[in-house]
Amino acid sequence: MKYNQIIEGAIWFYDRIFSQPVPGLKKQILITYYEEDGRVHKQTITRNYYGKNDYQDIVDDEVL
C-alpha cells in the first residue's frame, strides 16, 4: 500500500507502526483498548502529517 512507508527496526517506536511522510497522507490513528487494575483504558495515538519529514505524534489516554 502506498501509504505504509514504515521503518522496521526504527529507534523511535512510533516509526515502527506509522508511515513516514508521503505526498497525500494527512493522518494515521491507532486505537488500543486494554484492561488494567479492573478498568478499561483507551489509548489513541495520532500521527498528523504536515509536509516532507514533518509530522507530530499525539498520545491520548482515557479511562472508560
Phi, psi and omega in degrees: 000139186300328185264008180257068178265070185269142178261103178290136179077014180296149179291314179284117187306317184296337175291344177277342182244342179245154178288158169279159181302129173224151181306132177095341181276125184250323185200145170228145182226135173239123179245129180234132175250134178211158179254135179211129180055037177078005180241148177267130180247148174239121177247124179245122176247123182241131173247115176262134181254135183242342182166190182300122180056030181228110179207165179223134176258134179235130178246128179234123177251137183217137174266126182269000000 
